[in-house]
Amino acid sequence: MTGDPGAVTPQSPRPVAASAAIEIEDLWHTYMRGTPFEHPALRGVTLHVHDGEVVGIIGQTGSGKSTLIQYFNGLMRPIRGRVIVAGHDLGSPRADVAAVRRAVGLAFQEPETQVFERLVGDDVAYGPRRLRLPFHEIRERVRWAMEIMGLPFETFKDRYTFTLSGGELRKAALAGVLALRPRVLVLDEPTSGLDPRSRDDLRARIEELRDREGMTVVLVSHDMEEVVRLSDRVYVLHDGAVAASGSPREVFGDAARLAAAGLAPPEAAQVVQRLRDRGYPVREALTLEEAETALAALLERTR
Amino acid sequence: MPDPLIVCNAVEFSYSAPSPLTPDPRVLRGLSLAVHRGEHLAIIGPNGSGKSTLARHLNALLRPQRGTVLVRGIDTRDPAGVSLIRQTVGMVFQHPESQMVATIVEEDVAFGPENLGVPHAELRRRVREALETTGMWEARDRPPHLLSAGQKQRVAIAGVLAMRPECLVLDEATSMLDPRGRAEVAQVVLELRRRGTAVVSITHRMDDAAAADRVIVLDAGAVRSEGTPRRVFADPEALRAVGLDLPPAAALAAGMRRRFPTFPAGLLTVDEVVEAVAASLPARRDR
């Protein structure tokens, strides 16, 4: 859990390093330019990801999220706008794209479809081996990545990948990205398609990455409960532009703006908001726990 | 009550033979259930509980190794019945791209019935009706790959509807969609129910399941429990035991009930929880 709601101040969710891990300024992108199907995907997006923070990106399908994250590790290069990742200006033809790819670990949707080794340990080690790291370093990275994903190294390293459950396979795939020790981890819908137990487990792992390792994470998700629980800051994309940004509390507190972007706050927050709209003296709440406490206070008081 | 549309009786299925690693590879272990005409049935269960394997048994994509699956009384193991079974039960999967064949929406929807040899005038009528039911008629001239994910999924559903099935199976068909896309598909499901088409939704989203007439909980390849959503979600402990949970609004209601035993049981939606809280308070003070 994110702890005491009062601890999160809207203006500065967490201390922020001087330089940003990802800086995007006024970025534009048009698909199929010069054809009848030309359509703009990004229209002047400005977004910063600072070291040590978890940034949630939400928006409807087609709002530009997937296009945007392809800029984060140099899969796309800016034609109009500025993209600086880990200090490398991707607008420059001489940019060190290899260094950018080392700095940003991109975990696409359903990353388990990219698992191909027979043994779990080999699959997680694939990336570090390609980096030609010394053997003991590879082993340490694999151990670290598997442990933090909740796959104990000794138990899982020699397991056949095809015997893992869906949730375990997803975690093994994410461990493979983590083993590259990226400066920024980009997760695109990390829990989609998982059952509730595996989903909660994976969320707890991401929380641990944030709290214990201070990992910088970009989280793209359709699940508002997930975004509220994990993010320090949130950007709302709509029609290729940033429609809102700020702490989860600021962004989800503005229900009208959220609705205009085709989104809605988590259900528990909706219950509380609807009661407030009807004039009941109930405290604002965002998470399930907060809503429960707020409603309990309301019922106690009037009892 | 008329005969059910689909009856699964003690179905067993495994993808591989027993081995030292997996001594019992059965994915379905004596599963029995019925799908009734015109109902909206949700099937929930943890990863690996056999949901998708079950879905593929409902229209003879897979056939039981033991037990039987009858669709309108036809055994899915009877090769002569497969074509009628596939017209009766249509499937839509998680990734609509995997079942799109044409470069224009209208042609994609026409593909299925055209292959059934449906005459041209009837074909046009069916395609129009299917696209109107899913709200995609306006987009009929567009290439499917330029549609949003929710729109693609609606085109995939239209392609199945054009075959005039009596039952539509949605296998995780909303899991990759945003909230609006999910609402679009939910709207189509309501419309189908109004027209008397049965819908089986296989889903991880408890809020989707809460909208069904009936919910079946699968665990380890067998039916763990079944009933109305209100009944199934009234027992959060039983759900947690198999790795499932409550829809978010229902979880809030369950929390309130733990604190206040008089708080009503079995609430599922945001509306219901708001009304229950309001009802348990004295008339509100004017602001």
Interface residues (C-beta under 8 A of the other chain):
Chain A: F37 H39 G59 Q60 T61 G62 Q109 Y160 T163 S165 G166 G167 E189 S192 G193 L194 D195 P196 R197 S198 R199 D200 H222 M224 E225 G262 L263 A264 P266 E267 A268 Q270 V271 R274 L275 R278 G279 Y280 P281 L288 A291 E292 L295 A296 L298 L299 T302
Chain B: L21 T22 G45 P46 N47 G48 Q94 P143 L146 S148 A149 G150 E172 S175 M176 L177 D178 P179 R180 G181 H204 M206 D207 G243 L244 D245 P247 P248 A249 A251 L252 G255 M256 R259 F260 F263 V270 V273 V274 V277 A278 S280 L281 P282 R284 R285 D286 R287
